[in-house]
Amino acid sequence: NGRIQKFDPNGKFLIEFGNNGPAETLIKDPNGVTVDAEGNVYVVDVDTHKLFKFKADGVFEISFDGADTGFYGPRDLAIAPNKKIYIADQGRQRMAVFDTTTKLYHRVWGTPGSEPGQFHGITGIAVGDDLVFVADHVRPELLGLAWKTAMRVQRLDGMRDPVVIGGKHATLARRHRLGAVKRECRKSAHRA
């Protein structure tokens, strides 16, 4: 089983959770984790295709299936100041917006493809300044490239056309992909 580990800012281990208890409370393959202002921990699990909520002390609170047809391989999530959670549903090539207050999916968007606003393999997201940044791992042939790994970062505000940051595409080393994308998202959010 997978687990979530909690550390203090100096790297001291505090607790681990998500790996014990009844079967419905277990995370198996966590791919994204975020924390809200109250300290609640939200996790997307690629194996169970669920969104999990744990209290700050690691106690399981509730899990949610994905929107409409459910998740298929959720990869990452980010929580916005308005308490909405943006979830990267890689298997269905879409984004889902979960409202933590109503416990409903507020919005779902995205279709398969390589055009702006479409997705092929969402790998990371970040939110900031009322914008959503989506890292999309696309097949190189969709962009007319010969590289083994291609990635683009799209900036979406829900109202305007998406913008592919850094031109048509960006390539990043696979093992540093998510960290590099999130750093680029933070830089772009400050520039926007």
N, C-alpha and C positions, 0 to 999 in steps of 0.2 A: 504494500500500500504506500501511497504518497504521504507527504506530511508537509506542514507549514512549521517553520522554525521562527521564533521571535528572539531578537537580540536587542540589547541596549545600544546607544550610539557609539559606544567604545568596542562593540563586538562581543560583549559578554552574553553567552547563551542564557535565555530566560525560561522559555517553555517550547514544547512542540505540541501540535495538535492535528486533528484530522485523520489520525491513523489508529484510533481505538474507539470502541463503542459499537452500537448496532450498525448493521450493514448500510442502512440508508444514510448514516451520518459520516461514512468514510469517503475520503477523497482518494482517488487511485492514481491519477496522472495530472496534478495541478500544473497549469501553464501560465496563469496570471493571478496576481494578488494585489489588492488595493485596500486602503483603510479610510473610513469616513471620519468626520470631525469628532464623532463620539467614541472613536476607537474600535468600532465594529470592523471585522475583517471579512472581505468578500473574496471568494476564490472561484475561478472557472476551472472545471475539470474536463479534460479532453476525452477521458475514457468513459465517464458517466454521462457526459453531455449536459452538465448541470451548472448552475450558479449556486454556490454555498455561502451562507452567512454564519459567522462565528462571532461570539461576544469577544471583547478585548482580552478576556482571560482564557480564550481558546475553547470555551464551551459552545458546542453546536447549537444553533438557534433554528435554522430552517434552510431548505434547499428549494430551488425553483427550476422547473423545466424551461426550455427556451421558448421564445415567442412562436405562435401559430404552429408550424411544423416541427418545432423543437430545435435545439442546437445540434450541430454535427461538427464536433471538433472545435469548441470555443478556445481561442488561443491567448487572448489578453483582455484586460478590462481597465478602465480608468473612471474615476468618479469626479464629477464636475461640482463646482460650488453649489449648484442648485439641487444637489443630492441625486441627480440622475447618473446612472452607471451606463457607460458606453461599452458594449461587449463586441469583440471581434469574433464573429462566427465564421471561421475559416472554411469549414466544410460546405457551408451554404453560400459562400462568397457575399456576405452581407454584414451590416452593422445592426445591432439591436440596442435600443435605449430603454433601460429599466428604471422605473420610478420607485425609489425606496420608500416613499410615503404611501403611495397607493398600492404598491406591490404588483403593478401591472407594467406591461411593455408599452411604453409611450409611443414608440416609433420603430419601424424596421425599414432599412433602405439598403440598396445595392443590388446589382445583378452581376452575373458572371461576365467577364470580358476584360479587355485591356485599355478601354477608353477611360478618360477622366470620369470619376464617379462609379466606375465598375471595378470589380475586384476579381483577383484570381487566387491569391493565397495570403490573406491578411495575417501578419505576424506580430504587429505591435501597434498600439495606439497611445495617444497622449491628448489631454485636453488643456486648454488655456486660453484666456482672453476671448471666451465665447466661441472658440474654434475647436474643431476636432481634427487631429492629425492621424492619418492612417498609413502605416507601412504595409506595402503590398508586395509580396514576393511573387513576381510574375515569371512565366515561362519565357525565356529569351526569344524564342521564335515568334511570340506574340508581338514583340517590339522590333523584330527584324534583326536580332542580335545573335552573335555566335557564342557569347559568354555562357558559362555554366550556371552562374547565379546572377540574376538581375533583380533590382529592387527599385521601387519608386515610393515616394512619400507624398500622399495627397493631403492637402489642407482643405477641409470642408467646413462650411459654416451653416449648412442646412438651407441657406437661402440663395446663395450664389453658386455659380459653376465651380467645380473643384479645380484646384490648382496643383499641378505636379511640381513639387519643389525641386529646384536644381536642374531644370530643363525637363526633357522627356523621360530621362531615367537616371538612376544612380546605382552604382555597383558598390557593394559592401562585402567585406570578408564575412563568410557565413558564421564563424564562431563569435564575431563581435557585432553581429547584425542588430540585435535588439537594442543593445546599449548605444550603439552609434546612431540608430534611428531616433531613439528617445532624446539623445543630445541634440540632434539636428532639429527635432520637433521643438525643443525648448528654445533653441536659437531662433528658429523661424517665428515662434510665437512672440518673442520679444521684438523681432523686426517688423512683424505685421501691424 
